[in-house]
Amino acid sequence: MTIVNLKEILKDTEKKKYAVGCFNVVNYDSVKGILLAAEKMRSPVILGIAEVQLKDVCFES
C-alpha cells in the first residue's frame, strides 16, 4: 500500500475517467477492513475521519 497525495489521485481519476470511493472510518477495524479490500482489488481509496474520532484510531502500526 502506498500513501499518496489526494491531488495525485484526483488528477489520475480525471485523466482516466474513474471514481474513487471515500469511506468514513471510526476505528482501527474499519481502517483495516477498507485497506485490505482496496489492496485485494488493487484500487485506491480515500479514508475520511472526524477529528473527534482520531483518538480512537492508532495509525502507528
C-alpha positions as CSV (number, residue, x, y, z in Angstrom):
1,M,0.0,0.0,0.0
2,T,1.3,3.4,-0.9
3,I,0.1,6.6,0.6
4,V,-0.2,9.4,-2.0
5,N,-1.4,13.0,-2.1
6,L,-5.1,13.4,-2.8
7,K,-4.2,15.8,-5.6
8,E,-2.4,12.9,-7.4
9,I,-5.3,10.6,-7.1
10,L,-7.8,13.2,-8.4
11,K,-5.6,14.1,-11.3
12,D,-5.4,10.4,-12.3
13,T,-9.2,10.0,-11.9
14,E,-9.9,12.9,-14.2
15,K,-7.4,11.7,-16.8
16,K,-8.7,8.1,-16.8
17,K,-12.3,8.8,-16.1
18,Y,-13.0,6.8,-13.0
19,A,-14.2,7.4,-9.4
20,V,-12.5,6.7,-6.1
21,G,-14.6,5.8,-3.1
22,C,-14.3,7.8,0.1
23,F,-15.1,5.8,3.3
24,N,-15.7,7.2,6.7
25,V,-13.7,5.3,9.3
26,V,-14.5,5.2,13.0
27,N,-11.9,2.8,14.4
28,Y,-8.9,0.6,13.6
29,D,-11.1,-2.3,12.4
30,S,-12.8,-0.2,9.8
31,V,-9.5,1.2,8.6
32,K,-8.0,-2.3,8.3
33,G,-11.0,-3.7,6.5
34,I,-11.2,-1.0,4.0
35,L,-7.5,-1.1,3.3
36,L,-7.4,-4.9,3.0
37,A,-10.3,-4.7,0.4
38,A,-8.6,-1.9,-1.5
39,E,-5.3,-3.9,-1.7
40,K,-7.2,-7.0,-2.8
41,M,-8.9,-5.0,-5.6
42,R,-5.8,-3.0,-6.4
43,S,-7.9,0.1,-6.1
44,P,-7.2,3.5,-4.5
45,V,-9.5,4.6,-1.6
46,I,-9.9,7.8,0.3
47,L,-10.3,7.5,4.1
48,G,-12.3,10.1,6.0
49,I,-12.3,10.5,9.7
50,A,-13.9,13.1,12.0
51,E,-11.4,14.9,14.2
52,V,-13.2,13.7,17.4
53,Q,-12.5,10.1,16.4
54,L,-8.8,10.5,15.9
55,K,-8.2,9.5,19.5
56,D,-9.8,6.1,18.8
57,V,-7.7,5.1,15.8
58,C,-4.0,4.3,16.1
59,F,-2.1,5.0,12.9
60,E,1.3,3.9,14.3
61,S,1.1,0.2,13.2
